[in-house]
Amino acid sequence: MPGDSGIRSANVDGSDIQGIGDFEGAAALALARRAVTGDVDGDGSVGAVDLTELIGNWGPCACSEACPTDFKLDNSTGMADLTFMLREWGSTR
């Protein structure tokens, strides 16, 4: 259902993800495997490289898949996503 941010179903190893909110398939799997929300590059922490990615993706999402920096899930990367990332700054898994 739109706006729902919970995984509907998944195997323990992350395979067979049925969806996370509005996302299906590869986008849902990428979101499920992200240990720290805001960790765009997957290094286990939220830092400068993640911020660089967020700035590089600023604006409407260019593809039909989920933007990795769209934390608000509104199909664009903007101030709300930046605010979220800054709140998570330094978080580690």
Phi and psi restraints in degrees (value plus and minus 20) as a CYANA .aco file:
   2 PRO   PHI     -77.9   -37.9
   2 PRO   PSI     118.0   158.0
   3 GLY   PHI      65.2   105.2
   3 GLY   PSI     -32.1     7.9
   4 ASP   PHI     -97.5   -57.5
   4 ASP   PSI     109.6   149.6
   5 SER   PHI    -126.2   -86.2
   5 SER   PSI     -11.9    28.1
   6 GLY   PHI    -113.7   -73.7
   6 GLY   PSI     129.5   169.5
   7 ILE   PHI     -90.9   -50.9
   7 ILE   PSI     108.6   148.6
   8 ARG   PHI     -96.0   -56.0
   8 ARG   PSI     -60.5   -20.5
   9 SER   PHI    -186.1  -146.1
   9 SER   PSI     128.7   168.7
  10 ALA   PHI    -184.8  -144.8
  10 ALA   PSI     131.6   171.6
  11 ASN   PHI     -97.1   -57.1
  11 ASN   PSI     141.8   181.8
  12 VAL   PHI     -78.2   -38.2
  12 VAL   PSI     -54.9   -14.9
  13 ASP   PHI    -101.8   -61.8
  13 ASP   PSI     -16.8    23.2
  14 GLY   PHI      70.6   110.6
  14 GLY   PSI     -24.0    16.0
  15 SER   PHI    -100.0   -60.0
  15 SER   PSI     144.2   184.2
  16 ASP   PHI      35.2    75.2
  16 ASP   PSI      24.5    64.5
  17 ILE   PHI     -90.5   -50.5
  17 ILE   PSI     107.1   147.1
  18 GLN   PHI    -109.4   -69.4
  18 GLN   PSI     -33.6     6.4
  19 GLY   PHI     128.7   168.7
  19 GLY   PSI     129.6   169.6
  20 ILE   PHI    -148.2  -108.2
  20 ILE   PSI      89.2   129.2
  21 GLY   PHI      37.7    77.7
  21 GLY   PSI    -142.9  -102.9
  22 ASP   PHI    -106.4   -66.4
  22 ASP   PSI     -17.9    22.1
  23 PHE   PHI    -123.3   -83.3
  23 PHE   PSI     125.0   165.0
  24 GLU   PHI    -150.4  -110.4
  24 GLU   PSI     147.8   187.8
  25 GLY   PHI      35.9    75.9
  25 GLY   PSI    -150.8  -110.8
  26 ALA   PHI     -81.0   -41.0
  26 ALA   PSI     -58.5   -18.5
  27 ALA   PHI     -84.7   -44.7
  27 ALA   PSI     -61.2   -21.2
  28 ALA   PHI     -85.6   -45.6
  28 ALA   PSI     -61.2   -21.2
  29 LEU   PHI     -84.0   -44.0
  29 LEU   PSI     -62.8   -22.8
  30 ALA   PHI     -81.7   -41.7
  30 ALA   PSI     -61.8   -21.8
  31 LEU   PHI     -87.4   -47.4
  31 LEU   PSI     -58.5   -18.5
  32 ALA   PHI     -86.9   -46.9
  32 ALA   PSI     -54.6   -14.6
  33 ARG   PHI    -101.4   -61.4
  33 ARG   PSI     -34.2     5.8
  34 ARG   PHI     -89.8   -49.8
  34 ARG   PSI      90.3   130.3
  35 ALA   PHI     -91.9   -51.9
  35 ALA   PSI     -53.8   -13.8
  36 VAL   PHI    -142.8  -102.8
  36 VAL   PSI      97.5   137.5
  37 THR   PHI     -85.0   -45.0
  37 THR   PSI     109.6   149.6
  38 GLY   PHI      86.0   126.0
  38 GLY   PSI     -35.9     4.1
  39 ASP   PHI    -105.5   -65.5
  39 ASP   PSI      66.0   106.0
  40 VAL   PHI     -91.8   -51.8
  40 VAL   PSI     -58.3   -18.3
  41 ASP   PHI    -106.0   -66.0
  41 ASP   PSI     -24.2    15.8
  42 GLY   PHI      55.0    95.0
  42 GLY   PSI       0.9    40.9
  43 ASP   PHI    -108.6   -68.6
  43 ASP   PSI     -17.9    22.1
  44 GLY   PHI      75.2   115.2
  44 GLY   PSI     -20.4    19.6
  45 SER   PHI    -166.2  -126.2
  45 SER   PSI     140.9   180.9
  46 VAL   PHI    -119.8   -79.8
  46 VAL   PSI      97.9   137.9
  47 GLY   PHI    -174.0  -134.0
  47 GLY   PSI    -176.1  -136.1
  48 ALA   PHI     -81.1   -41.1
  48 ALA   PSI     -60.5   -20.5
  49 VAL   PHI     -84.8   -44.8
  49 VAL   PSI     -59.5   -19.5
  50 ASP   PHI     -84.1   -44.1
  50 ASP   PSI     -61.0   -21.0
  51 LEU   PHI     -83.5   -43.5
  51 LEU   PSI     -60.4   -20.4
  52 THR   PHI     -80.8   -40.8
  52 THR   PSI     -62.4   -22.4
  53 GLU   PHI     -82.7   -42.7
  53 GLU   PSI     -63.2   -23.2
  54 LEU   PHI     -80.8   -40.8
  54 LEU   PSI     -66.6   -26.6
  55 ILE   PHI     -83.4   -43.4
  55 ILE   PSI     -59.6   -19.6
  56 GLY   PHI     -85.6   -45.6
  56 GLY   PSI     -44.7    -4.7
  57 ASN   PHI    -119.5   -79.5
  57 ASN   PSI     -10.3    29.7
  58 TRP   PHI     -76.1   -36.1
  58 TRP   PSI     114.7   154.7
  59 GLY   PHI      87.0   127.0
  59 GLY   PSI    -188.1  -148.1
  60 PRO   PHI     -81.9   -41.9
  60 PRO   PSI     125.2   165.2
  61 CYS   PHI     -83.8   -43.8
  61 CYS   PSI     116.8   156.8
  62 ALA   PHI    -103.1   -63.1
  62 ALA   PSI     -35.3     4.7
  63 CYS   PHI    -149.3  -109.3
  63 CYS   PSI     152.8   192.8
  64 SER   PHI     -98.4   -58.4
  64 SER   PSI     -38.7     1.3
  65 GLU   PHI     -95.6   -55.6
  65 GLU   PSI     146.7   186.7
  66 ALA   PHI     -87.3   -47.3
  66 ALA   PSI     117.4   157.4
  67 CYS   PHI     -94.8   -54.8
  67 CYS   PSI     113.8   153.8
  68 PRO   PHI     -85.6   -45.6
  68 PRO   PSI     -37.2     2.8
  69 THR   PHI    -125.8   -85.8
  69 THR   PSI     -10.5    29.5
  70 ASP   PHI    -114.0   -74.0
  70 ASP   PSI      59.3    99.3
  71 PHE   PHI     -94.6   -54.6
  71 PHE   PSI     -46.2    -6.2
  72 LYS   PHI     -99.8   -59.8
  72 LYS   PSI     -34.2     5.8
  73 LEU   PHI      42.3    82.3
  73 LEU   PSI      23.7    63.7
  74 ASP   PHI    -134.0   -94.0
  74 ASP   PSI      -0.7    39.3
  75 ASN   PHI      46.5    86.5
  75 ASN   PSI       6.5    46.5
  76 SER   PHI    -177.3  -137.3
  76 SER   PSI     138.7   178.7
  77 THR   PHI    -128.7   -88.7
  77 THR   PSI     103.0   143.0
  78 GLY   PHI    -172.9  -132.9
  78 GLY   PSI    -176.1  -136.1
  79 MET   PHI     -79.1   -39.1
  79 MET   PSI     -60.4   -20.4
  80 ALA   PHI     -82.4   -42.4
  80 ALA   PSI     -58.6   -18.6
  81 ASP   PHI     -89.7   -49.7
  81 ASP   PSI     -60.1   -20.1
  82 LEU   PHI     -83.1   -43.1
  82 LEU   PSI     -64.8   -24.8
  83 THR   PHI     -79.4   -39.4
  83 THR   PSI     -64.1   -24.1
  84 PHE   PHI     -80.5   -40.5
  84 PHE   PSI     -67.2   -27.2
  85 MET   PHI     -81.2   -41.2
  85 MET   PSI     -62.1   -22.1
  86 LEU   PHI     -85.5   -45.5
  86 LEU   PSI     -53.1   -13.1
  87 ARG   PHI     -85.5   -45.5
  87 ARG   PSI     -52.6   -12.6
  88 GLU   PHI    -110.2   -70.2
  88 GLU   PSI     -21.6    18.4
  89 TRP   PHI     -70.8   -30.8
  89 TRP   PSI     109.0   149.0
  90 GLY   PHI      65.3   105.3
  90 GLY   PSI     -28.1    11.9
  91 SER   PHI     -83.4   -43.4
  91 SER   PSI     123.1   163.1
  92 THR   PHI    -149.7  -109.7
  92 THR   PSI     144.1   184.1
